[in-house]
Amino acid sequence: MLAMHMGNELLSPAVAVVCLLLAGMVLMFASWRAKRQIDPMKVPLMGVLGAFVFAAQMINFPILPGASGHLGGGVLLAVLLGPHAATLVMASILIIQCLIFQDGGLLSLGANIINLGVIPCYLGYALFRALAGPIPTMRRLYVAIFVASLFGMVAGAALVPVQVWFSGILTIPFSKFLALMVGLHILVALGEAFITFAVIVFVSRVRPQAFDLPIADAVYRQGVLSYRAIAASLLVVALLLGGVVSLTASTAPDALESRTTIAENPDNSVVRENTSPMMEKVTRLQEQTAPLPDYSWDSLGQWLGTSTSGIIGTLLTLLAVWQIGRFLRLKRRSI
């Protein structure tokens, strides 16, 4: 399980439905705005960045004994693609993770899209633009990226206690769960910020035109790689991450799961057991239909199964997001 991917058991049906409706409305808005603003030259990059984020999310890194975290990717996508396209990419990643790999609950899909997509892509990006200013230097750009990545992850994590509280299943005071989630995800966010920073440094040096704002440093004005070359480079990295590096990922539960999994942590879980006929039906449906649950392929064994699942997920995300980009580009031509 990955950081902040909420399971079905963490939300009441009413809260889950409200989150699904809110996420759906935001995605409709994002699609409407993205088709008017998308740069046709960035469509290949859009698909590859989606694949890169999917693959990177498979790699959990330890943050504390018994807890781990991983890249979110929302701010990274927003800085390079714009917040509207980035939100669509994140939603695509989360849908594939949910339906194919049973990563995140089907009932909680709307909440996951809000926490991991909408909040980092819109609020994180807004903070980035405010800190970067109209014509930033490279140093200011890097600082803005780092701070916005930290904020985007923590802000999304802070929404989880709100959603769980409204669901009525907390066993500790709301303020304690909020402090716990924010504290743990500050550690995760540091990893997020460093990874985002590294990718942005690479892109800024080979293609500064990828950013939707002018950069003051004249030495960086000329790009040395095309969008296609950058896309090819990131695709190779994504396949290596999903197919090879994912085998080294931490097996410790993520920051959210480590505190809310009742079966593994009955004495310290912050939520009580939450069951309803709807949740049980949705969970059963997801278990029966997900072809590669928990990124595994039993007949191939643990290592080969995980590696194959990672490559399949990376390529599926690439194809899905690329098709979304092509659709938006065609819609833009018709406007």
N, C-alpha and C positions, 0 to 999 in steps of 0.2 A: 504494500500500500504506500502511496506517496503523500507528501506533505499537504495537508489541508484538503485532501480528497475526502469529503464526508460520505459516510455510508448511509444506507436507508434508515438505520436504527437511531440516527442522531436527530431526526426531524419528525414532527407530527405530520400527518397527511395535510392538514390545513396550511401549515407553514411551508411545506414542500410545494404545494400548488401555488401559493402566493409567489414564491421564489421563481417557479417555472414561468408564471405569467410575466413577472417583472423582467426576467432574463429574455423572454421572447420579445417583449416590447423594445428592449435595448438592442437586440439583434436586428430587429426590423429597422430601427433608426440607424444603426451602424451600416447596414446594407444600403440604405437610401443615401447616406452621406458618402460612403466609400465609392460607390459607382460614379459619383461626381468628382471625386478627388484622386482616384487611383492613378498612379503613373504607369502607363502600359509597359515601360521598360522594367518595372519592378515586379511584374507578374511572376517570372521564373524565380526571383529572389523570395517572393512571398511563399511559394510552395516549399522551397528549400529551408527557409527559416522555420516554417511549421514543422518540417521533418526534424530539423536540428533540435528544436525545443522538445518535441516528443521524445527523441532519443536521450537528450540530456536529463529529462525527468525520470528516466529509468534508473539513474545513478544516484542512489542515496549515499550521503556522506555522514559520518557520525558527528553529532554535536555535543552529546553528553552520554554517559553510560546508560544504555538501554533506550536511546532515542536517536533518530537520524532526521535528515532533511535533504532537499534537493532543489534544483533550479525551478523557479516559477516561470519566468520568461516573458511576463506581460509587458514590463517596461522596455525590455530589449526589443520586442516586436513593435511596440508603439513608437519608439524613437526612429526605427528604420522604415516602418510602413505607414505610420500615422495611427492614431488611436482607433479609428473606425475599422480599418482593415485588420489591425492587430486583434481587436475583440472578436472578429469573425474567425480569425486563425485560431485563437485560444479556444473558442467554442468548438471548432472542428476537432481539435486535439482531445478535448475533454469528452466529446461524444464518442470518438473512436476508442478512447481508453475505457469508457463505460460499457459500450455495446460489444466490443471485441474481446476486451481483456478483463472485464468485470472489475475495473479499477474505479472506485467511486460508485455510489448507489444510483440506480436509475431514478428513484424517487427524489433524490437529492441533487440531480443533475443541474437544475436551475440554480440552486445555492452555490454549487461548485463553479458554475459559469460566472456568477456574480463575484465570488470571492477571489477566484484565480484569474478571471478575465476582465470583467467590467471595472473593478476597483483599480488594479494595477494599470490597465491600459488607458483609462481616462484620468483618474486622480494622480497616478504616478507620472503620467505624461504631462499633466498640467503643472505639477511641481517641477519637472524637468525644464519645461519652457520658461517658467518663472525664474528659475535659478540660472539658466543658460543666458537669458537675455536675447535681444534681437540679433546681435552679431557677436557671438562668443569667440574667445580664443580657445585653442585646443585644451588648455589647462582648465578653463572654466567649464568647457563641455564635459570633460572627464569628471570633474567634481559634481556637476549636475547629474550626470548619469549614476554615479555611485550613490548619492543621497536619495535620488528618486527611486532607485532599485530597492534600497533599504525600506523606504516609506511604503512603496507599493506592496511588498510582501507583508509587512507588519499590519498595514491597514486592512488588507484582505483577511488576515488571521484574526483581527479584532472583531470582525463581523460574525465569526463562528459562534462565540459565546452569546451574541445577541440572538442568533437564529435558534440556538439550543435553548436559551432561556424562554423564548416565546413558545417553544415546543413543550415546555413544562416538565423537563426531565432532569434538571440539574439537581445534584445532591449536595452541592456546596454553594455558598453565596456567589452571586453573579460577579461581584468585584474580584473575588479570588480566582475564579476561572478566567476572567479577562486578564488579570495580571499574569497568570500562568501561561496563557496562550501568547500574549505579547512578549513575555520574557523568553520563552522558548524560541519563538519565531524571530526575535532579534538575532539570535545565533544563526538560524537558518538564513536570515536576510543578509548577514555578512558574507556567507558563501555565494548567495545570489548576486550580491553587488560585485564581488570579485570576478565571477564568471561573466556577467554582463559587461563589466569594464573591459575585460580581455577581448571579447568579441568586438566591442565598439572601437577599441584601439586599433584592431586589425582593419576593420572597415574604414575607419577615418584615415588611415594611412594609404590605403590602396584605392579608395573611392570616396573622397569627402563629399562628392555630389549626392551621395546616398541620403544625406541629412536634408530635411526640409527647411534649412535656415543657412544663411551664409556664414562662413567661418573666417575670422579676421586674419589668421596667420597665412600669409601669401604662399609660404612654402608648401602648404597643403592643398592649394587650389587645383592642382592638376592630378587627376586620378591615374593610376598606373594599371588598373584592372577594370574590365567591363563588368556590368552586372552579371552577365552569363559566367564569366570567369570566377567571380565571387561565389555565385550560386554553385558552380561545380566544386569549388574548394570546400564550401560548407556541407555539400552533400556527401563528399568523401568522409569528412569528419563525423557527420551524422550517422553514416553506416558503420563506421568504426565504433562510435559510442554505443549504438543500439546492438551491434552484433558481437562486440568484443569487450569493451570497457564495462558494459552492463554486468558482466559476469563477476566483476570485482566489487559490485555495489554492497553497501552495508545491509545486513539482514535485520538490523534492529528496527523496531516499529518507528514510524514517523512521529513527529512531535505531538500531533493530535491523537493518533491511534494509541500512543503510549499511555495516555491518560483516560481514554474513553472505551477501551476494549474490556468489557466486563468479564468475558470468559477467561482472558489471560491475566486480568488484573482486578479481581473482584473486590479486594479490600481498599484499593486506592482509586478506583474509577470515579470520575466526577459526575457521571450520569447514571440514572437508574435504568433498569431493563425497560425497553420501549417496544411494545408489540401492538400490532393492529391487523385486522384482516387484510386491509389494503397493502400494508407493508410486507406482510408474509407472501401475498400473491405476487407482488412486484419483485421481491427478492427471489422467489422460486422461479419466476419467468426469466430473470436475469441469469440465474445459475444454469438454467436449461438451454439458454440460447447463446451465451458467450462462448465462442469456439476456442479461445485460448485464455482461460481464466488464470489470473495472477501471472501472466506472461510465461506460461508453461505449455509444453506439448508432451504429454505423458509418454507417448510411444517413442519419443526421441531421447528420453533421458533428461536429466536436470540441465546440464550445461548446454547441450545442443538445442534443447527445447527453448531455453531462455534466449539463446543467441538467435535462433530462427524467428522466435516471436518478436524480438527487437527489430530485426531486419524487416519483417512483414509489416509491423506497425509503422516503422519509419517510411517505408514505401507507400503504404496506404495513406498516411498523412500527407506525404508529398503529392500524391495523385489527387486527393480530395481538395486540398487547399489550392493546388494549381488550377483545378477545374472551377473553383469559386473565383479565383482571380481572372480566369478567362471570361467567365460569365459577367463579372463586374466590368471588364474591359469592353465587352460587346454592348452592355447596357449604356456605358458612357458614350459610345459612338452613336447610339440612337437618341441621346438627349439633344 
